[in-house]
Amino acid sequence: MKTKVFLLFALIFAGQTWQSTAQVVIQDDATYDTTSQMLMANEMFESGEPFAEALGYNLDNLDPMVLNVPDSLAYTLGIENYEYSRYNLGTLIGRSGMGTHMMWSPVVTAKAAMEPASFDGSMTGGTPNGYKEDDEFMKMMMHLAMLTHHTPPMNGYPQFTDFYSGVNTLPQAVGADFQTNWATLRWDRSQMDKTLNLGAMGQSMSKQYLWAQDMLSAFHDANDNGIEADGTISPDLPNSPDFDPNNNVFYGGDGLDGFIGSMLTAVAINKTMFTISNLAYDGTGLGSVDPASYDPANGIKFFPHKISVTETATISGLPPRIGSLSVTDASSDLFDQVSFLTATLGFTDMMNYNNTSDPAHLAYHEVFDGDPFPAPMSVTGNPGPFDLMKGTSKVLLMNIMAMHFDSSAGTFVDIANYDGTTLTKGTTISAENATYAIVALEKASMVFMGTPLQTAADNALTAQANFILQHFINANGGFYNTYDINNGASTSNETLAANAALTRALYIAYRHTNNQAYLTAADNGYNFLINNFYVPANLSFLSELNNTTATYNPWNIAILAGALREANLIGNHPEAANIYVRFFKNVVNKMQLAEAEQTGETGNDSDGDNIPYIVGGNKPFVMAESATFDTSLSLTEEQISALGVNVFPNPVSDFVKISINNNIPNANLTIKMFDLTGKQVYQDTRELTNGQQQFGLPVRFAKGQYILRATLNDDVVKIVKLIVK
């Protein structure tokens, strides 16, 4: 007799590793959507080394060539998550060519214009070609190479704008020298959607910030030995921002990190400068916005959703440059704005010249003291990168409040339009946008501390969190996908992305405000997510309720990663990390299209994870755009009974009994009971002995349906829908 469909069993228990027949089936491995891929890269980064460190792991014990040491959790977070996120960013902004080359960036072109005519050809072989920008770019590269003691790769394609999407299938096989020569990693430019979108550029810049702040947080010597900044050690001459070539101290934790971190920072500075100088829209045309004097009350200038790029060819051997820009979608999209805001806020903190509170900021201080990047206006009298990032953050935050916040309803809205005269706000807010607005507002509150903008950010964050409590929680205990101010909640099937997103939003709201109501709702949301979406038998999640065929993409994977991470770190749910790792290994890992030595691969799938080595293939270091997974149970009765976990009777009236055949040393079995809204109503922990054992738990609840969840140490081993009669 087949097990009832409401019983879900774990496959990993007591050292056994049963496998279901469910498989990840790639549906689209050719499309690269910049926004969702980079969102996933950001969440994977934060669920990488930082998460592993927060869990107490010593990252010095990790070796990419030694799989699952010291354990699977540390390796998955500290190596695979971290390096996959690095693969993705490096592919987009340095290898793919899917954007506008740094040669044509604002700083490079401005400096090239000031060079004498004789400069043409001086850095590129001595033969003039009619352009000084390529020489100026090479001059910058050579200077950063000197400061970091690192030779850059050949045929790199650093870009300061990122296109909306493209086809990732390479027009050539990847060469064996791909680590030092990136020529074979270039994508087909004719298959790119050459549209600028603030969400795509903001998510990629958030990733640039995360890597730059990591890579430039220390120094190194000529032998790549790391040196922690302490306020006295510096790569510079004494009492000078100029580099000292003789003191054997270089920027970055090692040479590669120093060079890449410096390039990422240069890219971000130029991206931001280009955005505020060229992409500000007043409802009729594109232009610039001055952060110092901007006030939306005097006329809104915002960044529209889509701007088409028409490129101008130069000469053979040089990349094309932007010829003209045309607005193709003039709406203001909330996710776009908060994406770019999150990035500029991150760089603002990193570039804060007055923050010397930790070794990382002591190292950043030397980076932004004049060389390689200018000091702030408070030091020099002229605006520097810090002023650029903080000023752009101000513009974005003001626009978000003016265009997207409905003060009467107490919520942000997804879309707004402005035609130069009339501002029209939409009426719908999605779960994901509400969440990432809260993420950005928490950061804005810290950056603008002590100013009216902090007050505005705090008030908006609280209002949005309250709106979630009042309008997004449905009768089942889960979260609606969207809410319309005029028409109420959506009736569409609840999604994994919406439930994971709002769970995270409420955890962040609790961290920022210490309001217990947010923590309670977040915990209920987490429990609903695990009890209703998680399928432990297949180590998978439903992507929507009542649909056993899950569809995964970078978007919902990213949001789930963020929710499980914060449930662990803020909500103190230790099993959340293990659930994420199991899901990552069983599903996400199989969507990676290529890998290399950084994640333990040396060729011919040497690490046995079925991800091909990049050499000789035509796929880059990115994730598939979509995949499906059949989450329905497909185990035999013999396999299920061998697991040894049983809960009976069901239905139950007084005592529920649990039997278990344990062979795990020092095992603790925790039983939690939840009502269908996710509210915990009971908890009991038992220390297990070895072998077969049974115990009973009193059931003193009102009649109805409940969820019983059994956790062995930090692994979910059983979820049962229990009927109390």
Secondary structure, 3 states (H helix, E strand, C coil): CCCCCCEEECCEECCEECCCCCCEEEEECCEEEHHHHHHHHHHHHHCCHHHHHHCCCCHHHCCCCCCCCCCHHHHHHHHHHHHHHHHHHHHHHHHCCCEEEHHHCHHHHHHHHHCCHHHCCCCCCCCCCCCCHHHHHHHHHHHHHHHHCCCCCECCCCEEEEEEEEECCCCCCCCCCCCCECHHHCCCHHHEEEEECHHHHHHHHHHHHHHHHHHCCCEECCCCCEECCCCCCCCECCCCCCECCCCCCEECCCHHHHHHHHHHHHHHHHHHHHHHHHCEECCCCEECCCCCCCCHHHCCCECCCEEEEEEECCCCCCCCEEEEEEEEECCEEHHHHHHHHHHHHHHHHHCCCCCCCCHHHHHHHHHCCCCCCCCCHHHHCCCCHHHHHHHHHHHHHHHHHHHHEECCCCEECCEEEECCCCEEECCEEEHHHHHHHHHHHHHHHHHCCCCHHHHHHHHHHHHHHHHHHHHHECCCCCECCEEECCCEECCCCCEHHHHHHHHHHHHHHHHHHCCHHHHHHHHHHHHHHHHHCEEHHHCEECCECCCCEEEECHHHHHHHHHHHHHHHHCCCCCHHHHHHHHHHHHCHHHHECCECHHHCCCCCCCCCCCCCECCCCCCCCCECCEEEEECCCCCCHHHHHHCCCEEECCCECCEEEEEEEECCCCCEEEEEEEECCCCEEEEEEEECCCEEEEEEEECCCCCEEEEEEEEECCEEEEEEEEEEC
